[in-house]
Amino acid sequence: MAAFGSVFMPRMALATFENNQWSKTQIVPTDSISLHPGAHVLHYSSTCFEGLKAFRHEDGSVHIFRMDQNIERFAQSSKLLSLPAVDKEQVSNMILDIVSEFASDVPVPPGSMYIRPTHIGTEPAVGKAASPSLTSMLYILLSPVGDYFAGGAHALRLLIDETGQRCASHMGMIKSGGNYASALAPTLEAKEKYKADQVLFCPNGYITETGAANFLLVDGNEIITKALDSSFLHGVTRSSILTIAKGLGMTVSEREVSVEELLERAAKPGVEAMLSGTAAVLTSVGTLIHNGQDVKVGSGEIGPIAQKLRQALNDIQWGKAPDTHHWLTKVTDR
Ligand SMILES: *Cc1c(COP(=O)(O)O)cnc(C)c1O
């Protein structure tokens, strides 16, 4: 089975920004783009992306999950990076057009079609370290993905890092390439030294998130996660899980959580920790590595509440439960 995100549909939707306006959308081959070696993105990282999914329902219809939220975040990332402003309606049409073209390739659950909008600064100008690219390229890639847990799910090991941080704190809410490069070295070191799956970045002793997923804690009937601020990525999965939890009668607490509080709570039976994100949805955290010691979270295994919340979200995405929050956009022939 191919690694997540390594297979692409042969065509994508593309538009360019030049002379202060967006071009018409083109459908072009995915195998290459043409870029000047001096392009702004290659030198000064003017780049952002999104990740969302289209799902196939039992009647064959295809539905995109919370597309409006991802487009809003894409527009916000572009703005915060001083890239040209995206045309949200055009982006929405680009996504619907290309997903519609490949609707018959959308895998059945637990598979899906992963959608990767990308926006890059293209102006050939290596003298523009301190000024924005006046031209850009925006494209929508599609990648059919299978069951994320095909190899069997296991509870994750997270290294608690209280000294470093994932990225510059004013960049945290931007889905931008450089942030992932910046989290790579500490994550690779944690894998090698501690056999950790991910690093939980906790600068100054307070939890933010891992390299590419949000962190949630469940204690009894309460679900606890960091309140939104500019230091971390505002996950659509995070917000969806909180809405579902509230609907199930849980108390949602969005606030700061210290490492000290996390370790205290982790020792209690029945406590669960989890990571949320579009790719893996919701994954249990079984072990925290703190000061070189393994600390179990609750039972240390995959937790029943994580499974229940993930199932509730999947049921909506897969058309098995009513879409009461209007999270799905149906893709029709275009
Ligand atoms: C994409 C991402 C998430 C999860 O966001 P979703 O919208 O739930 O997919 C969390 N943290 C980081 C750093 C991310 O890049």
The ligand as an SDF file (V2000), in Angstrom:
LIG
                    3D

 15 15  0  0  0  0  0  0  0  0999 V2000
   -3.1140   20.7230    9.7790 C   0  0  0  0  0  0  0  0  0  0  0  0
   -2.6220   20.8030   11.1820 C   0  0  0  0  0  0  0  0  0  0  0  0
   -3.4090   20.4370   12.2920 C   0  0  0  0  0  0  0  0  0  0  0  0
   -4.7630   19.8120   12.1500 C   0  0  0  0  0  0  0  0  0  0  0  0
   -5.6640   20.6170   11.4840 O   0  0  0  0  0  0  0  0  0  0  0  0
   -6.9600   19.9650   10.8310 P   0  0  0  0  0  0  0  0  0  0  0  0
   -7.6810   21.1250   10.2660 O   0  0  0  0  0  0  0  0  0  0  0  0
   -7.6920   19.3060   11.9190 O   0  0  0  0  0  0  0  0  0  0  0  0
   -6.4770   19.0050    9.7980 O   0  0  0  0  0  0  0  0  0  0  0  0
   -2.9040   20.6440   13.5630 C   0  0  0  0  0  0  0  0  0  0  0  0
   -1.6620   21.1420   13.7410 N   0  0  0  0  0  0  0  0  0  0  0  0
   -0.8800   21.4690   12.7000 C   0  0  0  0  0  0  0  0  0  0  0  0
    0.4630   22.0260   12.9770 C   0  0  0  0  0  0  0  0  0  0  0  0
   -1.3280   21.3000   11.3960 C   0  0  0  0  0  0  0  0  0  0  0  0
   -0.5280   21.6030   10.3790 O   0  0  0  0  0  0  0  0  0  0  0  0
  1  2  1  0
  2  3  1  0
  2 14  2  0
  3  4  1  0
  3 10  2  0
  4  5  1  0
  5  6  1  0
  6  7  2  0
  6  8  1  0
  6  9  1  0
 10 11  1  0
 11 12  2  0
 12 13  1  0
 12 14  1  0
 14 15  1  0
M  END
$$$$
